């Protein structure tokens, strides 16, 4: 099994590449070509932590993965991360785990990329609305 750390990901993968990958993934998902059910969340009995599981499969890319994320807010008092995540990459023919990625860093990349894509797509529409909003504001004052 290949284990890929945050530092190794940083060396070979840029935000620009991530934005394109996320854009492609959103497109494939909207076309129904990606199976990605809603995440499963289980809270521990003490109420101090949550365990989340997010599987995905895409036949077109011959790709399957599961992101496992644990949230323990009280970890901040222990000086350790409150969120810990890993991404398991599975072989689509055998189901065996081929790789393990640092899920904290990949989550940060994906979140940033998704926000960037949304801004790029929506910014032009928002800018077109500004003159209309200004006119409406003026009408309300009269």
N, C-alpha and C positions, 0 to 999 in steps of 0.2 A: 504494500500500500504506500502510495506517495503522500507525504505530509508536507503541506505548503504553508509557510508562516507569513505573517503580515509583511515582514521585510522582503521576503521573496516575491510576494505579490507586487509590492511597490516597485521593485526593480523592473518588472516586465509588463505592467498593466497601468495604463493612464486613465484619467478621468474622461478624456475624450473617447477612448475605446469603450469605457464603461457606459457612457451616455448612449453610444450607438447600440451596444448590446442590449441595454434596457429598452431603448426605443423599439428594437427588433422584437424583443420578448413581449412587450405590450401589444405590438401588432399581431404577433402569432397568437397571443392569448385572445385578443378580440376576434380573431378568425376561428377560434375554437380548436387551434392546433396544439395547445398546451393544456395539460391536465394539471390543475393546481387548486385543490379544494381549500376551503377556508381553514385557517390554522386551528389546530387543536390546542386548548389551554387547560392545564390542570393546576390548581393551587394546592400547596401543601396544607396539611391539617392545622398547622400553627398560624397560617395566613401570612407567613413571612416571605413566601416565595412562590413563583409560578414557573411552570415548565411548558414551553411551547414547541410544537412540532409542525413543520411546513414542508410537505412533500411536493414534488413537481416532476412532470414527465413530458418530454417533447419528442415524438417519433421522428419528426423532420430533422432534428439535430442528433438523433440517437443519444439522447441525454436524459439522465434521471438523477435527482438529488433530493436530499432531505436536509433542511436547516433545523437545527435544534438550538433553541435559545432559552436560557434560564434567567429569570429576573429576581433578584434578591435585594430590594432597596436598602435593607439594614446593613448590607455589606459596606456601605460608605463609612459606617462607624468603625469597621474593622480595617479600613484602609485598603480594601480590595474592590475590584470592579463590581458594580451592581448588576451589570448585564454580561453574560458569557454566552458566546455563540460559536457553533461549529457548523460547517457545511460538509456533509458526506456525499461524495460523488459515487454513484453506483454503476456497475456494468449492466447495461440493459439486456444482455443475453443471459447472464448468470445470476444477477442480483447481488454479486459480491461487491464489497466496498473497494473501489480502486483508488480513492483519494480522500483526503481530509484537508479542508481549507480553514484558515482563520476566519471565523464567521463574524467576529466583531468588526474587522476591517472591511470585509465584503459588504456588511450591512451598512456601514458608513458610506462606502462608495455608492451603493445602490440607492440609498436615501438621497444623497446629494445629486446623483444623476437623474432620478425621478423628478426632483424639484426643479432641476435645470431644464429638463424637457418640458415640464408643465409651464414654466415661465416662458420659454421660447415659443410655445404654441399659443399661450394666452396673452402674452404681452401686447401683441399687435391689436388684439381685440379690445384690451383694456385701454390702450392709447386712443383708439377710435371712439371709445365711450366718453373720454374726458371732456371734449367740447360739448357733448350732449348733456353731461352732468352739470357743467358750468352754466349752460343755458337754463336748465331746469332750476338750478339754484337761484338764478336771477329772476325767473318767473315767480318763484315762491316769495321773494322779497317784495315784489310789486303788489 
